[in-house]
Amino acid sequence: MTKKISNPEILAVRAAAETDPARGRVWVGLDVGLKSTAVCVLDGDGKVVHQCSMKTHPTEIGRYLAKNFASNVAVVGMETGAMSVHLSGGLRRLGYQVAVMDALQVHRVLSLKRNKTDANDARGIAEITRTGRDYLTEVYVKSAACYEVRAQLIMRHRLVQQRLANENMIRGLLRVYGGRVEPGAKSAATYRDRVIEQLMQIQDRDGLNMRPRILPVLDLCERLQADAERIETELEMLAAANPICRRFMAVPGLGAITALSFFTAIEEPSRFHRADDVAAYLGLTPRVYQSGESLTHGKISKMGNRLTRTHLVTAATVLLSATKTFSSLKDWGLRLAKKVGFNKAKVAVARKLAIILFGMWRDGTHFQFKAETVEPHRQMMQAARA
């Protein structure tokens, strides 16, 4: 339990708050570590009131602030990181206003200091919180329910990756002895039978029994596949119960995984002013470099959530190559693929998908297969709500 600190600076701030609450406000910067957090408190003039280090836990930090600064804390600032979600959520439940700022931008500001220490970083974050929130990006922290679904999406993705890595390893080992396991077109459910068939052929031809070494890996692949399918079933049930995700799944090429991935990546559509901002948020817009008279457009920024971006590109690939239903979006993507190639076209379609899904969510509309029906449908839905 943190002891009460009675130094002159804290007493002066508390005395000022009693006469004028505006003058007694303080700003708090947290340099968060896995075990300990450096804390710096600044007054309205930017003067350091107190600095200390304590356990990385919202209850400990909240108790310290409540005992020493009562209700005079204006904003608590921190940068994004592994512990920022836990800390910011806990401090907000205790009644504090918390600003979580982009770690890359904060790092560039803090790099101006000569010496990098936890105390200096906490002071810099406190100063940014006090004066610099207008020019640094404040990060939206999602709800606990949203992070729970994201955790399931990540676990399923990792399980699929591990299974594919193990299958590719087996395929490479058998290739050394002339074995060939066909990938792709054949079902993953028959993969074990195809591998055992190749093992038998290698044993008959070379007298080499590799089954004791390969079969345990095949068992692992089956367990990974079963766990991934179990999580996928749970995600499909979640998507079916969510009316917004059900509207997303009406888009050709989009399944439950992509719908939930996009839903949890955005969560609150009102925080975006324009639909194009969503594509930039997910890293699907090209980088722009402008200096003087030169203007260069590069590759996509890839600055957003990688998993959701992958899901959207996969959905665009399915839309262009596997769906049979006509839509203006598919027609546009196929025409673009003839000009710039399929790989660039699928990324462009993924960007369009992000904008379309956001528009459906924001306006409460449904997917329209023809472009000319989009605006009449939007007006009809707006009139129905009015």
Disulfide bonds with the S-S distance in Angstrom:
none
